[in-house]
Every structure is written in C-alpha cells, then in structure tokens.
Amino acid sequence: MAEELRWALIVISVFVIGGLLIHGLWSVRKKDSPDTPSVERVEPNEATSEVQEPATAKPQERDEPEFGDLSFSAESHDEPAVSEQVVEEPEAKQQEVEEEPADAQAPTDFIIVHLQMPEGLTMDGSQLLPAVNMLGFKYSEEGFFNRHLDPAGTGPVLFRLVNMYNPGTFDIDNMEQFSTAGVSLFMTLPCDGDGLSAFNMLHSAAKKLADEFGATILDSNREEMTVESVREYVEKVRSFSA
C-alpha cells in the first residue's frame, strides 16, 4: 500500500512539474510576441491614411494653364560658365536687332474700303482688268493690282486692290474666266508721300469702280460707307501724317 502511494505521488509530481514548465514556456513566448494581433496593428491604418490624403488635398483653381504659367527659363545652371569671348557675340547681335526697328518703318494701321456686289452678281475679270488699268493700277508678281505714286508704275506703292475672297489674288493670265463678288482697296499707314492725297485717290478709285459695276462701297466693318466714316478715315490719315 505504501509502495502504491509513493508511485502515485511521483506521477502527480511529474505532471505538476511538466505543467509548470509548459506554463513557463508559454509565458515567455507571449512576452516576446506583440500585444496586439497583426490584423490590429496600426500600419495598415497609416497606409490607408496616406492613400486617402490626395482626396483631401485642395483642388486646383483652374483646369488649364495660362500662358504665363508655361514660361520657363531654358538656362541650365549645371553648364559651365561661358567665356567672355562667346558672350560678346550675342550681345553684338542683340544690339543689331534693337537698332533695326529704329531704321525700319513698319505699318501700324490700315485704311480698308470694300466693294461688294449685289447678291447673285459678280465682277467679270474681262471687265475688271481694263477698268483697273484705266485707274493707273499695275499688276504685281504677288497677284495684286498696285497703285504707285507714278501712274507709270514706278515709285512707292500708295494703295492696293485685292480680291475680297480667297485666295485674295488675281490670275492675270486667266482674267477672261475670272469673276468675283467683291474687291478691296487698302493702304498702309503711315504711307510714302502725301497720305491725304493717297487716300483721296483711293476713295476716288473706289467710287469709279462702284459706278462701273453697280457695287456698294463698304468700310472696314463691312458697313455701307457714309460721310461720317469718310471723315474718320481722313482723321486717321492725318494722325499718321503729323
């Protein structure tokens, strides 16, 4: 009986010791592992927050850039400095470019008079060519009829006669087959010579062609020419002649 009790105590001791060892190992592993499960960690939430940030960003004020936004400097700061000899050459060219506008007299405005045919009617080239020749116009290589200071076709061009419709030119070799619903006379301001005299010649030519073809004289806004619009043209010419 005593022998059986002793073996029972040994078995119980073994189970108790084994349980303590297992409990100790489990405690050590639990201490080394994170307190919160991996599915509860904050990293996924932080990542989600980073993805959602663009949704809360301030929207752009306009959809398309303006021109000013597209301007940028093509100068590269990584390139070596240019020698003084190379710098002097562009500066000399820049001075030449700056001096050109002072010598050149570019036109700054126009006087435009249109001759519009009634609806359904046209100017025939066979009739237009002798009419413009009688008014002192000379055909140019560009396809226009020019009125020069000298009726013989020499000297500066005072004003021009062009086709009101595309391509704007005349084919001198096919005037017999040509027709148009309108022509335009224009002069540039300032012009060579007496500006008022040139405008009077232009206006006179417009009236003669209008009478010849039964056309209506229109101003630059394609409205019928009036005494008031003629006065406005005269004042504009005078402003460039002063």
Protein Blocks (a to p, Z undefined) as FASTA:
>chain_A
ZZmmmmmmmmmmmmmmmmmmmmmmmmmmmmmpcfbdfklpmklmmmmmmmmmmmmpccdf
bfbdcfklmgccfbdfkbccddfklmmmmmmmmmmmmmmmmmpccdfbdcdddddddehi
acdfklmmmmmmmnopacdfkopacddfblnogajdfbdcddfbdehiacfklmmmgccf
bdcdddddddehjfklmmmmmmmmmmmmmmmnopacddfkopacdfklmmmmmmmmmmmm
ZZ
